[in-house]
Amino acid sequence: MIEVPAALAASQEKYNGAAGRAFIAALPRRAEEFVERWGLRVTGPSMHGVASLVLPVEVRTEGIAAAVKFQLLDEESEGEPVALRAWGGNGAVRLLAYDDPTGTMLLERADEKRHLSTLTDAREAVRILADVLARLVALPAPAGLRGLGDIAAAMLARTPEAAAGLADPAEAALLRDCASAVREVVGEPGDRLLHWDLHSDNILASAREPWLAIDPKPLAGDPGFDLLPALTSPWDPGPLPDPAETRWRFDLLTERLGLDRARARAWTLGRVLQNGLWDVEDGAAALDPAQVSIARNMLARAG
């Protein structure tokens, strides 16, 4: 029924080893099982990201377009159905059915060819993202989700070793500055339902609403921790964020979400810290230049 993309198999092998290989091996039979169990008809070729495979389908009894998402259960994916149920279609795609043992989800279908990133007006895209994000973070996080406080504490513990692994002393100092900002707010990590990955390719056009979020990595925490993807979207012109544009985006987001600006700066720096830690753990000796630019902008404004 499906052909497993080689790129998905390679990413599962890289990040999940034996568990990833087992997940890939089970996919063809699993797809057949859920198409039959949920009364579906496959309507197109499968799609995939780094971690999941999505099969476009139609629900036979109702004739509605949907999508089946297959993914390996882990700390990130296990919270996805919890968040989608909490949102109930308000700003995000609806969860139509869920299989707890495998993590397989039947989702409302959005238009995978019309990502928010396809808009030519970058500022209008940021305005739309801000409106979607404001709806998502308006809810308190359901019980049981991972908390930003624990994640931030772990980040702070890993910072000294990661900073020592950077080749540029200025970047090492920047990473430590980001940690210092997080240390100021870690005692009040927040309790809102965060998407944690709301960039412009995770917002799709749909028939039910103009734009809906997909693919959350849910977290309980401060909405300021959700701002960085909107600040790092593609820039025109040039490869690095323009400081004035970064300020405009940050001002728009904090105003639309009703955030305390100092806390939002600190948690944005926390997101830069998190990404930097991940990069160093993956073997990088330098930080992402765009995020270095944004962090320096944030630190300059805080001073």
C-alpha positions as CSV (number, residue, x, y, z in Angstrom):
1,M,0.0,0.0,0.0
2,I,2.8,2.4,0.8
3,E,6.4,2.8,-0.2
4,V,8.5,4.0,2.8
5,P,10.6,7.0,1.7
6,A,14.3,6.4,1.9
7,A,14.9,9.7,3.6
8,L,12.5,8.8,6.4
9,A,14.2,5.4,6.9
10,A,17.5,7.2,7.1
11,S,16.4,9.8,9.6
12,Q,14.8,7.0,11.8
13,E,18.1,5.1,11.6
14,K,20.1,8.2,12.5
15,Y,18.0,9.4,15.5
16,N,16.3,6.2,16.8
17,G,18.6,3.3,15.9
18,A,17.0,-0.1,16.4
19,A,13.6,1.4,17.5
20,G,13.6,3.5,14.3
21,R,14.3,0.4,12.1
22,A,11.5,-1.5,13.7
23,F,9.1,1.4,13.2
24,I,10.0,1.6,9.5
25,A,9.7,-2.2,9.0
26,A,6.2,-2.1,10.6
27,L,4.9,0.8,8.5
28,P,3.5,-1.0,5.4
29,R,1.5,-3.4,7.5
30,R,0.4,-0.8,9.9
31,A,-0.9,1.4,7.1
32,E,-3.0,-1.5,5.8
33,E,-4.3,-2.1,9.3
34,F,-5.5,1.4,10.0
35,V,-6.9,2.0,6.5
36,E,-9.1,-1.0,7.1
37,R,-9.9,-0.4,10.8
38,W,-10.9,3.2,10.3
39,G,-12.8,2.7,7.0
40,L,-10.5,4.8,4.8
41,R,-9.6,5.1,1.2
42,V,-6.1,6.2,0.2
43,T,-6.3,9.3,-2.1
44,G,-2.7,10.1,-2.9
45,P,1.0,9.3,-2.3
46,S,2.4,9.4,1.2
47,M,4.2,12.4,2.6
48,H,6.9,12.5,5.3
49,G,9.0,14.7,7.5
50,V,12.0,13.8,9.6
51,A,10.1,11.7,12.0
52,S,6.7,10.8,10.6
53,L,4.8,9.5,7.6
54,V,1.4,11.0,6.6
55,L,-1.0,9.2,4.3
56,P,-3.8,11.3,2.6
57,V,-7.1,9.5,2.9
58,E,-10.9,9.9,2.7
59,V,-13.2,8.6,5.4
60,R,-15.5,6.3,3.3
61,T,-18.7,6.6,5.4
62,E,-18.6,10.4,5.6
63,G,-16.7,11.3,2.4
64,I,-14.4,13.7,4.3
65,A,-10.8,14.3,3.5
66,A,-8.4,13.3,6.3
67,A,-4.8,12.3,6.9
68,V,-3.3,9.4,8.9
69,K,-0.1,10.2,10.7
70,F,2.3,7.4,11.7
71,Q,5.1,8.2,14.1
72,L,7.4,6.5,16.6
73,L,6.1,7.2,20.1
74,D,8.5,9.3,22.2
75,E,8.5,12.2,24.6
76,E,7.5,14.6,21.9
77,S,4.9,12.6,20.0
78,E,3.0,11.2,23.0
79,G,1.7,14.7,23.9
80,E,0.4,15.5,20.4
81,P,-3.0,14.0,20.8
82,V,-3.4,15.5,24.2
83,A,-2.8,19.0,22.8
84,L,-5.0,18.5,19.8
85,R,-7.9,17.3,21.9
86,A,-7.5,20.3,24.2
87,W,-7.5,22.8,21.3
88,G,-10.5,21.0,19.7
89,G,-9.9,22.5,16.3
90,N,-9.4,26.1,17.6
91,G,-6.4,27.2,15.7
92,A,-5.2,23.6,14.9
93,V,-6.3,20.6,12.9
94,R,-8.8,18.4,14.6
95,L,-8.0,14.9,15.9
96,L,-10.5,12.5,14.5
97,A,-9.2,9.2,15.9
98,Y,-6.2,8.0,17.9
99,D,-4.6,4.6,18.6
100,D,-2.8,4.8,21.9
101,P,-0.5,1.7,21.6
102,T,1.0,2.9,18.3
103,G,0.5,6.7,18.4
104,T,-1.3,6.6,15.0
105,M,-3.6,9.5,14.5
106,L,-6.4,10.3,12.1
107,L,-6.4,14.0,11.5
108,E,-8.4,16.7,9.8
109,R,-6.9,17.3,6.3
110,A,-5.4,20.7,5.6
111,D,-3.9,21.8,2.3
112,E,-0.3,20.5,2.4
113,K,0.5,22.5,-0.8
114,R,-0.4,25.8,0.9
115,H,2.0,26.4,3.8
116,L,2.1,29.8,5.4
117,S,5.7,30.1,4.0
118,T,4.3,30.3,0.5
119,L,3.0,33.9,1.2
120,T,5.1,36.5,-0.5
121,D,4.4,39.1,2.1
122,A,6.6,38.1,5.0
123,R,5.0,40.6,7.5
124,E,1.5,39.3,6.7
125,A,2.8,35.8,7.4
126,V,4.1,36.9,10.8
127,R,0.8,38.6,11.6
128,I,-1.1,35.3,10.7
129,L,1.3,33.2,12.7
130,A,0.9,35.6,15.7
131,D,-2.9,35.2,15.5
132,V,-2.7,31.4,15.4
133,L,-0.2,31.3,18.2
134,A,-2.4,33.6,20.4
135,R,-5.3,31.1,20.1
136,L,-3.1,28.1,20.9
137,V,-1.4,29.5,24.0
138,A,-4.7,30.9,25.4
139,L,-5.3,27.5,27.0
140,P,-3.7,26.2,30.2
141,A,-1.7,23.0,29.5
142,P,-3.5,19.7,30.3
143,A,-2.1,17.8,33.2
144,G,0.8,15.4,32.4
145,L,2.6,17.3,29.7
146,R,6.3,18.0,30.0
147,G,7.0,21.3,31.7
148,L,9.3,24.1,30.6
149,G,10.7,24.4,34.1
150,D,12.3,20.9,34.0
151,I,13.6,21.4,30.5
152,A,15.1,24.8,31.3
153,A,16.8,23.4,34.4
154,A,18.4,20.7,32.4
155,M,19.5,23.2,29.8
156,L,21.2,25.3,32.4
157,A,23.0,22.3,33.7
158,R,24.4,21.4,30.2
159,T,25.5,25.0,29.3
160,P,29.0,25.0,30.8
161,E,30.1,21.9,28.9
162,A,28.4,23.1,25.7
163,A,30.0,26.5,25.8
164,A,33.4,24.9,26.2
165,G,32.8,23.0,23.0
166,L,32.4,26.1,20.9
167,A,35.3,27.3,18.8
168,D,34.6,31.0,19.1
169,P,35.0,32.5,22.6
170,A,32.4,35.2,21.7
171,E,29.8,32.5,20.9
172,A,30.6,30.7,24.1
173,A,30.0,33.9,26.0
174,L,26.8,34.5,24.1
175,L,25.6,31.0,25.1
176,R,26.4,31.8,28.7
177,D,24.5,35.1,28.4
178,C,21.5,33.2,27.2
179,A,21.7,30.9,30.2
180,S,21.9,33.9,32.5
181,A,18.7,35.3,31.0
182,V,16.9,31.9,31.5
183,R,18.2,31.7,35.1
184,E,16.2,34.9,35.9
185,V,12.9,33.4,34.8
186,V,13.3,29.6,35.4
187,G,11.5,29.8,38.7
188,E,8.3,30.9,36.9
189,P,8.2,28.7,33.8
190,G,4.5,29.3,33.0
191,D,1.5,27.0,32.5
192,R,0.2,27.7,29.0
193,L,-0.2,25.0,26.3
194,L,2.7,25.6,23.9
195,H,3.0,24.3,20.4
196,W,6.9,24.4,20.6
197,D,7.4,24.3,16.8
198,L,5.1,26.9,15.3
199,H,7.1,28.0,12.2
200,S,5.5,29.0,8.9
201,D,5.7,25.4,7.4
202,N,3.6,24.1,10.3
203,I,0.7,26.3,9.5
204,L,-1.5,25.2,6.5
205,A,-4.4,26.7,4.7
206,S,-7.7,24.7,5.1
207,A,-11.3,24.7,4.0
208,R,-12.7,25.1,7.6
209,E,-10.5,28.1,8.6
210,P,-8.0,30.2,6.6
211,W,-5.0,28.8,8.5
212,L,-4.5,25.9,11.0
213,A,-1.5,24.7,12.9
214,I,-0.1,21.1,12.5
215,D,2.5,19.0,14.1
216,P,2.8,20.3,17.7
217,K,5.4,19.2,20.1
218,P,3.4,20.2,23.2
219,L,4.8,21.7,26.3
220,A,3.5,23.4,29.4
221,G,5.2,26.8,29.8
222,D,5.6,30.5,29.1
223,P,4.4,31.6,25.6
224,G,7.6,33.6,25.2
225,F,9.3,30.2,24.6
226,D,7.2,29.8,21.4
227,L,8.3,33.1,19.7
228,L,11.7,32.2,18.1
229,P,10.4,30.2,15.1
230,A,8.6,33.4,13.9
231,L,11.8,35.4,14.3
232,T,13.9,32.9,12.3
233,S,11.6,32.5,9.3
234,P,13.2,33.2,5.8
235,W,14.6,36.6,5.4
236,D,14.6,38.8,2.4
237,P,17.1,40.1,1.4
238,G,20.2,38.4,2.8
239,P,20.9,35.3,4.9
240,L,20.8,37.0,8.3
241,P,17.9,38.7,10.1
242,D,17.7,42.4,9.8
243,P,17.8,43.9,13.4
244,A,14.9,46.3,12.6
245,E,12.8,43.4,11.3
246,T,13.6,41.3,14.3
247,R,12.4,44.1,16.5
248,W,9.3,44.6,14.5
249,R,8.4,40.9,14.7
250,F,9.2,40.6,18.4
251,D,7.0,43.7,19.1
252,L,4.1,42.4,17.1
253,L,4.2,39.0,18.7
254,T,4.5,40.2,22.3
255,E,1.7,42.7,21.8
256,R,-0.6,40.2,20.1
257,L,0.0,37.6,22.8
258,G,-0.1,40.1,25.6
259,L,3.3,39.1,27.0
260,D,5.6,40.8,29.4
261,R,8.4,41.9,27.1
262,A,11.3,41.3,29.5
263,R,10.1,37.7,30.2
264,A,9.5,37.1,26.5
265,R,13.1,38.2,25.7
266,A,14.5,35.9,28.4
267,W,12.5,32.9,27.1
268,T,13.4,33.7,23.5
269,L,17.1,33.6,24.6
270,G,16.2,30.3,26.2
271,R,15.1,29.0,22.9
272,V,18.4,30.1,21.3
273,L,20.2,28.4,24.2
274,Q,18.2,25.1,23.6
275,N,19.0,25.1,19.9
276,G,22.6,25.9,20.6
277,L,22.9,23.0,23.0
278,W,21.3,20.6,20.4
279,D,23.8,21.8,17.8
280,V,26.8,21.2,20.0
281,E,25.5,17.8,21.0
282,D,25.2,17.0,17.3
283,G,28.9,17.8,16.9
284,A,28.8,21.5,15.8
285,A,31.6,23.8,16.9
286,A,29.6,27.0,16.0
287,L,26.2,28.4,16.6
288,D,23.6,29.1,13.9
289,P,24.5,32.6,12.6
290,A,20.9,33.7,12.3
291,Q,20.2,32.8,15.9
292,V,23.4,34.5,17.0
293,S,22.1,37.6,15.4
294,I,18.7,37.4,17.0
295,A,20.2,36.7,20.5
296,R,22.5,39.7,20.2
297,N,19.6,41.8,19.2
298,M,17.6,40.6,22.2
299,L,20.5,41.2,24.6
300,A,21.1,44.7,23.3
301,R,17.4,45.6,23.8
302,A,17.5,44.2,27.3
303,G,20.4,46.3,28.2
